[in-house]
Amino acid sequence: MSRPAVLVARAVFPEVVERLATHFEVEANPDDVIWSRAELIAHLQGKAGMLTTGSERIDADLLAACPGLRIVANMAVGYNNFDVAAMTAAGVLGTNAPDVLTETTADFGMALLLATARRVCESEHFLRAGLWKNWRYDLFLGAEVHGSTLGIIGMGRIGQAVARRAALGFGMRVLYHNRSRLAGEIEAACGARYVEKDELLRTADHVMLVLPYSAESHHTIGAEELARMKPTATLINLARGGIVDDAALARALRERRIAAAGLDVFEGEPRVHPDLLTVPNVVLTPHIASATRGTRLAMANLAADNLIDFFTTGRPRTPVNPQVLR
């Protein structure tokens, strides 16, 4: 019998492509070409599966043009590139890659918080420009992290992992807001207390966003929310672009209505709002929160596992619309 054909839409680890090739006819993209919509559809002809990295939009129009497609495996925990309703209606399974990136991403959340609060990037640029002439008592005074209050919006796996680091490692008071309150034993393990969003914004010294992107979470932080925050507060976006109104944030930073921000994700990335590039009090990183070799390899292998399991046992590990399987 002929083997199913799958498309690997972006460059991934060669060993993962080799593993897939033991099960499928694989078309890979080792040069990491960013295909246009029409090109992606052309490459999908005759393919029953696809491994994506989150940058490929899967919607009704694409599905109609690719009737043989049966599964799309995202190499990411987020799947806002999926129109899940359209995929379900078309009988196409979507999978994601949760859990394997939780701890690494939480590590980076704390790194971004520390860099932002302690003005690491600002001071490095100052030093590299040859402007450091002598020690001063007020040189790049930042915000305390230990013993301060962290407010987390979005308390899933990653939010909980951040909370544990903050409460147990830095002695921080942790507040959180979520669509639903966690069980008491989980709150206790995280050292976190549930509050309404307004209280969190008004109270926290540092606000970290760790919630999935959706129409409901679009611009969770905009001009109104920024105005509620302390002028000494920092904002960290570890989640997805679009959760923050980047234009409003740039204005708030320029006018010092909040002290600083740290962003790993952006609206319309890889494009970055130009105003964010001109304010000094922001740390910018190119969506690298999960970027360790071990974690990214685990993400790719989980996406491969989902493809292999779907076609061999019919039981993929992390489906996002499992009703398709029924």
Order of alpha helices (4+ residues) and beta strands (2+ residues): beta-alpha-beta-alpha-beta-alpha-beta-alpha-beta-alpha-alpha-beta-alpha-beta-alpha-beta-alpha-beta-alpha-beta-alpha-beta-beta-alpha
